[in-house]
Amino acid sequence: MIHLMNTYKRDLYLEKGNGSYVYDIDGKKYLDLVGGIATCSVGHSNPEIGNVINKQSNKLITASNLFCSKSQELLAKKLSKLSGLSKCFFSNSGAEAVEAAIKLVRKHSKKNKIIAMKNGFHGRTFGSLSATWNPKYKKDFEPLLSEFVHVDFNNIKALEKEICNNTAAVIIESIQGEAGIIIPSKGYLKEVEKLCKKNFVLFIIDEIQTGNGRTGKYFCYQHENVKPDIVTLAKGLANGLPIGVTISDLDFEPGDHGSTFGGNDFCCNVAFKFSKLSCI
Ligand SMILES: Cc1ncc(COP(=O)(O)O)c(C=O)c1O
């Protein structure tokens, strides 16, 4: 692997997958407890997904965002219905979905401070890394975006203390994933929502790991009956194909933001068909 940058420590070569199993280059079979890091929700080589992939790959991969796309619109309509939020911006990864969320906050709030959670994870691009907590991931890349602060997760008093006149948004995972599957106390997310509303602070929920039906509801926050201002989703949205989405009633204007691959027909069509399998 001398020609690959040293971002991941690994030594096992996997060649194929089927259902819950993956096979290495010598044909050895493994039970896959990783699932493409929470992306392959209905397993490897799923025949229903495979069919959609084959059909769409022979029809259209991408014609770019310079043109309208039925697949993109169908998926956006579905996600809007599921979330109760009216607009989608499609990208290619979780970190990009968070970047778009941060830009929406900047555009619509006249305030700068964003409160994130200790042990929270939101990605490794400059904006999303600013929201991520782990100092180990950040130390060689500072300065990051200023005015991000981190408070204890599942501690409403800690959040209340940090909110001030300059607080633009709170960003939170509904279950902290990378921190070790930390489920907040019942009612905590509702309290966060109330606090945000009372202080005119935008409420961002990162559902990148918990969304797509993985916790028994399409979005995990729906267990607590809360309604965020911005939702980010990625990972399992297209059963392993690269796609991310930022969902909100807030909007951009042409030129504010964009992506060459984001919202391509191929990933959107697979995600749309797949959403029928993952909707509860
Ligand atoms: C909650 C959460 N947000 C954001 C990300 C970043 O997603 P990506 O690796 O697709 O950029 C992850 C990835 O693990 C995540 O778990």
The ligand as an SDF file (V2000), in Angstrom:
LIG
                    3D

 16 16  0  0  0  0  0  0  0  0999 V2000
  -22.4900   11.0500   13.3030 C   0  0  0  0  0  0  0  0  0  0  0  0
  -21.5400   11.1860   12.1600 C   0  0  0  0  0  0  0  0  0  0  0  0
  -21.4700   12.3670   11.5110 N   0  0  0  0  0  0  0  0  0  0  0  0
  -20.6360   12.5450   10.4830 C   0  0  0  0  0  0  0  0  0  0  0  0
  -19.8090   11.5300   10.0390 C   0  0  0  0  0  0  0  0  0  0  0  0
  -18.9030   11.7650    8.8710 C   0  0  0  0  0  0  0  0  0  0  0  0
  -19.3390   11.0300    7.7690 O   0  0  0  0  0  0  0  0  0  0  0  0
  -18.3720   10.7260    6.5190 P   0  0  0  0  0  0  0  0  0  0  0  0
  -17.3130    9.7710    7.0090 O   0  0  0  0  0  0  0  0  0  0  0  0
  -19.2690   10.1190    5.4860 O   0  0  0  0  0  0  0  0  0  0  0  0
  -17.8040   12.0240    6.0750 O   0  0  0  0  0  0  0  0  0  0  0  0
  -19.8450   10.2860   10.6960 C   0  0  0  0  0  0  0  0  0  0  0  0
  -18.9520    9.1970   10.2650 C   0  0  0  0  0  0  0  0  0  0  0  0
  -18.6470    8.2700   10.9680 O   0  0  0  0  0  0  0  0  0  0  0  0
  -20.7220   10.1040   11.7840 C   0  0  0  0  0  0  0  0  0  0  0  0
  -20.8130    8.9480   12.4400 O   0  0  0  0  0  0  0  0  0  0  0  0
  1  2  1  0
  2  3  1  0
  2 15  2  0
  3  4  2  0
  4  5  1  0
  5  6  1  0
  5 12  2  0
  6  7  1  0
  7  8  1  0
  8  9  2  0
  8 10  1  0
  8 11  1  0
 12 13  1  0
 12 15  1  0
 13 14  2  0
 15 16  1  0
M  END
$$$$
